[in-house]
């Protein structure tokens, strides 16, 4: 089938594109390349360099007539969302609405949406966190992601367009940018391989659920193979790892002896975040296959080759 992947030149989206192509689907990529890279896109996919907010999107839908939209394009910086919540909402809410309106107009049957588990749930006392916990986002970014989830539920009820939301844990792996505030695995790996000091915010005992990008791409493939499944599903490992433990694992994988420096804690940062993906196993037949040790080894090897 024909699938339009927004953000398909980015870290996660490009892996989703690869999985769809490998399964024999016809893939169209919509990406403004503000954070993604043309090099990430397989030449077998057609790339349109267009912002999801642009009026040009309607023309792309009209020309391509995708049956499915996989929506990964986003303003993904929590810090920027706090500094400029209007920009965050413009991209994440109004840009998503542009896709939804075009989808309804041009006969899209299903939308698969990439959301955020940590940003959606905020701090909660239930660990691992299941989907029935209330959404309490602590940043404008989290608010915008949950808002689009609600629009999807509305579109499904009003227009019969099937909608599936995947709430990701902390995704890591090849192609992730080692620059910026997110992607601690890529950031630490890049600095360790470059012989530069790595900085841990606070005491480093805050925990996250690290899920390998290849497993996330498989979840997006399952979303196509289970067209009857809709709603919200966590995509994570259910395993908590502290930042200190993650750094030590990466340091061993790189083979270095450098110690991390500790900086001030980030204001508003969650202390613990780990997702319960039992529902995805039951309804989507999805479970993670790559554990942290193997995923870190693959990621380090990727960055090592890039540096070479």
C-alpha positions as CSV (number, residue, x, y, z in Angstrom):
1,X,0.0,0.0,0.0
2,X,1.0,3.6,-0.3
3,X,2.2,5.3,2.9
4,X,3.1,8.9,3.5
5,X,5.6,9.2,6.4
6,X,5.9,12.8,7.8
7,X,9.4,13.3,9.3
8,X,10.6,10.4,7.3
9,X,14.1,11.9,7.0
10,X,14.6,12.0,10.7
11,X,16.1,9.6,13.2
12,X,13.1,7.4,14.0
13,X,11.0,8.2,10.8
14,X,13.8,7.1,8.5
15,X,14.0,3.7,10.2
16,X,10.2,3.4,9.8
17,X,10.5,4.2,6.1
18,X,13.2,1.5,5.8
19,X,10.9,-1.1,7.5
20,X,8.0,-0.2,5.2
21,X,10.1,-0.4,2.1
22,X,11.5,-3.8,3.2
23,X,7.9,-5.0,3.6
24,X,7.1,-4.0,0.0
25,X,5.1,-0.8,0.6
26,X,5.2,2.3,-1.6
27,X,6.6,5.1,0.6
28,X,6.3,8.9,0.3
29,X,8.4,11.0,2.7
30,X,7.3,14.5,3.7
31,X,10.1,16.3,5.6
32,X,11.3,19.9,5.7
33,X,14.8,18.7,6.6
34,X,15.0,21.1,9.5
35,X,16.4,18.3,11.7
36,X,16.3,15.3,9.3
37,X,18.8,14.5,6.6
38,X,18.3,13.6,2.9
39,X,21.0,11.0,3.4
40,X,18.7,9.1,5.8
41,X,16.1,8.5,3.0
42,X,16.3,5.4,0.9
43,X,16.2,6.4,-2.8
44,X,13.3,4.0,-3.2
45,X,11.1,6.5,-1.3
46,X,9.9,9.8,-2.8
47,X,11.0,12.7,-0.8
48,X,9.1,16.0,-0.7
49,X,10.9,18.8,1.2
50,X,7.9,20.5,2.6
51,X,6.9,21.8,6.0
52,X,3.8,20.0,7.4
53,X,2.2,23.4,8.0
54,X,2.5,24.4,4.3
55,X,-0.5,24.7,2.0
56,X,1.6,22.6,-0.5
57,X,0.8,19.5,1.6
58,X,-2.7,19.3,0.1
59,X,-1.2,19.1,-3.4
60,X,1.1,16.3,-2.3
61,X,-1.9,14.3,-0.9
62,X,-3.8,15.0,-4.1
63,X,-1.0,13.7,-6.3
64,X,0.0,10.7,-4.2
65,X,-3.3,9.6,-2.6
66,X,-1.7,7.7,0.3
67,X,-3.9,5.1,2.1
68,X,-2.0,5.5,5.3
69,X,-0.3,8.5,7.0
70,X,2.5,7.7,9.5
71,X,3.1,11.0,11.4
72,X,6.5,11.5,12.9
73,X,7.3,15.1,12.0
74,X,7.4,17.3,15.1
75,X,9.0,20.1,17.1
76,X,10.6,17.7,19.6
77,X,12.6,20.0,21.9
78,X,11.1,20.2,25.4
79,X,13.3,23.2,26.2
80,X,12.2,25.1,23.0
81,X,8.5,24.3,23.8
82,X,9.0,26.0,27.2
83,X,10.7,29.0,25.7
84,X,8.4,29.3,22.7
85,X,5.1,27.4,23.3
86,X,3.4,29.2,20.4
87,X,5.9,27.8,17.9
88,X,5.6,24.4,19.5
89,X,1.8,24.4,19.1
90,X,2.1,25.8,15.6
91,X,4.2,22.9,14.4
92,X,2.8,20.1,16.6
93,X,-0.9,20.9,16.7
94,X,-1.6,23.0,13.6
95,X,0.9,21.1,11.5
96,X,-0.8,17.8,12.6
97,X,-4.2,19.3,11.9
98,X,-3.1,20.2,8.3
99,X,-2.2,16.5,7.8
100,X,-5.5,15.4,9.3
101,X,-7.6,17.7,7.2
102,X,-5.7,16.6,4.0
103,X,-6.2,13.0,5.1
104,X,-9.9,13.4,5.4
105,X,-10.1,15.3,2.1
106,X,-8.1,12.8,0.1
107,X,-9.3,9.5,1.5
108,X,-6.6,8.4,4.0
109,X,-7.9,5.3,5.8
110,X,-5.5,5.1,8.7
111,X,-3.1,7.4,10.7
112,X,-0.3,6.1,12.8
113,X,0.9,8.8,15.2
114,X,4.2,9.0,17.1
115,X,3.7,10.3,20.6
116,X,5.8,10.4,23.7
117,X,5.3,8.3,26.8
118,X,7.4,10.3,29.2
119,X,6.1,13.7,28.0
120,X,2.5,12.5,28.1
121,X,2.4,10.9,31.5
122,X,4.7,13.2,33.4
123,X,5.5,12.2,36.9
124,X,3.4,9.3,38.1
125,X,3.5,6.8,41.0
126,X,2.7,3.8,38.8
127,X,5.9,2.1,37.4
128,X,6.0,0.8,34.8
129,X,3.3,3.1,33.6
130,X,0.3,1.6,31.7
131,X,-1.9,3.5,29.2
132,X,-4.8,3.8,31.7
133,X,-2.8,6.3,33.8
134,X,-4.0,9.9,33.3
135,X,-1.9,12.1,31.0
136,X,-0.3,14.9,33.0
137,X,2.2,16.5,30.7
138,X,4.7,18.9,32.4
139,X,5.8,20.8,29.3
140,X,4.1,22.5,26.3
141,X,5.7,19.8,24.1
142,X,3.9,17.1,26.1
143,X,0.6,19.1,26.0
144,X,0.9,19.4,22.2
145,X,1.5,15.7,21.7
146,X,-1.5,14.7,23.9
147,X,-3.6,17.3,22.2
148,X,-3.0,15.6,18.8
149,X,-3.9,12.3,20.3
150,X,-7.3,13.8,21.2
151,X,-7.7,15.1,17.7
152,X,-7.1,11.7,16.3
153,X,-9.8,10.2,18.6
154,X,-12.1,12.9,17.4
155,X,-11.3,12.2,13.7
156,X,-12.0,8.5,14.2
157,X,-15.3,9.2,15.8
158,X,-16.4,11.9,13.3
159,X,-15.1,10.5,10.1
160,X,-14.3,6.8,10.6
161,X,-10.6,7.3,10.0
162,X,-8.7,4.6,11.9
163,X,-6.1,6.1,14.3
164,X,-3.4,4.5,16.3
165,X,-1.1,6.3,18.7
166,X,2.3,4.9,19.7
167,X,3.7,6.5,22.9
168,X,7.4,5.9,22.7
169,X,9.8,5.5,25.6
170,X,13.3,6.9,25.1
171,X,14.3,5.8,21.6
172,X,18.0,5.4,20.8
173,X,20.1,3.9,18.0
174,X,21.9,4.6,14.7
175,X,21.2,8.0,13.0
176,X,20.3,9.8,16.2
177,X,21.9,13.2,16.5
178,X,24.6,13.6,19.1
179,X,23.9,17.3,19.3
180,X,21.1,19.0,21.2
181,X,19.3,18.3,24.5
182,X,17.7,14.9,23.7
183,X,19.2,11.6,22.8
184,X,21.5,11.0,25.7
185,X,22.8,7.7,24.2
186,X,24.0,9.5,21.1
187,X,25.3,12.5,23.0
188,X,27.4,10.3,25.4
189,X,28.6,8.1,22.6
190,X,29.7,11.0,20.4
191,X,31.6,12.6,23.3
192,X,33.2,9.4,24.5
193,X,34.4,8.5,21.0
194,X,35.7,12.1,20.5
195,X,37.6,12.1,23.8
196,X,35.4,14.9,25.2
197,X,33.9,15.1,28.6
198,X,30.3,14.0,29.1
199,X,28.0,15.9,31.5
200,X,25.4,14.2,33.6
201,X,22.6,16.5,34.8
202,X,22.2,16.2,38.5
203,X,23.1,13.0,40.4
204,X,22.4,10.8,37.4
205,X,20.1,8.5,39.3
206,X,17.1,9.6,37.3
207,X,15.8,6.6,35.2
208,X,14.5,6.1,31.7
209,X,13.2,3.3,29.6
210,X,15.5,2.9,26.6
211,X,14.0,1.2,23.5
212,X,16.0,0.5,20.4
213,X,15.0,2.3,17.2
214,X,14.7,-1.0,15.2
215,X,12.1,-2.3,17.7
216,X,10.2,1.0,17.3
217,X,10.2,0.6,13.5
218,X,8.8,-2.9,14.0
219,X,6.0,-1.5,16.1
220,X,5.1,0.8,13.2
221,X,5.1,-2.2,10.9
222,X,2.7,-4.0,13.3
223,X,0.5,-1.0,13.1
224,X,-0.1,-1.7,9.4
225,X,-0.5,-5.4,9.9
226,X,-3.2,-4.9,12.6
227,X,-5.5,-2.4,10.8
228,X,-8.4,-3.2,13.2
229,X,-6.4,-1.9,16.2
230,X,-6.8,1.7,17.3
231,X,-6.2,3.7,20.4
232,X,-3.1,4.5,22.4
233,X,-0.2,2.0,23.0
234,X,3.0,2.3,24.9
235,X,6.2,1.2,23.1
236,X,8.9,0.5,25.6
237,X,10.9,-2.2,27.4
238,X,9.6,-2.0,30.9
239,X,13.2,-1.8,32.2
240,X,14.5,1.2,34.1
241,X,18.1,2.3,33.6
242,X,19.7,5.2,35.5
243,X,21.7,7.8,33.6
244,X,24.8,6.8,35.6
245,X,24.4,3.1,34.7
246,X,23.8,4.0,31.0
247,X,27.0,6.1,30.9
248,X,29.0,3.2,32.5
249,X,27.6,0.8,29.9
250,X,28.5,3.1,27.0
251,X,32.0,3.8,28.4
252,X,32.7,0.0,28.5
253,X,31.3,-0.4,24.9
254,X,33.6,2.4,23.7
255,X,36.6,1.1,25.6
256,X,37.4,4.4,27.3
257,X,38.2,5.3,30.9
258,X,36.8,8.8,31.0
259,X,34.6,9.7,33.9
260,X,31.5,11.8,33.5
261,X,31.2,15.3,34.9
262,X,28.1,16.2,36.9
263,X,26.3,19.5,36.1
264,X,23.2,21.0,37.7
265,X,19.9,19.2,37.4
266,X,17.5,20.2,34.7
267,X,14.4,22.0,36.0
268,X,11.3,20.0,35.7
269,X,13.0,16.8,34.7
270,X,11.2,13.6,35.5
271,X,12.8,11.5,38.2
272,X,11.6,8.1,36.9
273,X,10.1,7.1,33.6
274,X,9.4,3.5,32.4
275,X,6.5,2.2,30.3
276,X,4.3,-0.9,30.5
277,X,3.9,-2.3,27.0
278,X,1.7,-5.2,27.9
279,X,-1.1,-3.9,25.8
280,X,1.1,-3.6,22.7
281,X,2.1,-7.2,23.2
282,X,-1.5,-8.4,23.4
283,X,-3.1,-6.3,20.7
284,X,-0.2,-5.6,18.3
285,X,1.8,-8.8,18.9
286,X,4.8,-6.5,19.6
287,X,7.6,-7.0,22.1
288,X,11.1,-5.5,22.1
289,X,13.7,-7.8,20.8
290,X,17.0,-5.8,21.2
291,X,18.1,-5.4,24.9
292,X,20.2,-2.5,26.0
293,X,23.5,-4.3,25.8
294,X,23.0,-5.3,22.2
295,X,21.4,-1.9,21.2
296,X,24.3,0.0,22.8
297,X,26.8,-2.2,20.9
298,X,25.1,-1.5,17.6
299,X,24.9,2.2,18.3
300,X,28.5,2.6,19.3
301,X,29.6,0.6,16.2
302,X,27.5,3.0,14.0
303,X,29.1,6.1,15.4
304,X,32.5,4.5,15.3
305,X,32.1,3.9,11.6
306,X,30.9,7.5,11.0
307,X,33.9,8.9,12.8
308,X,36.2,6.6,10.7
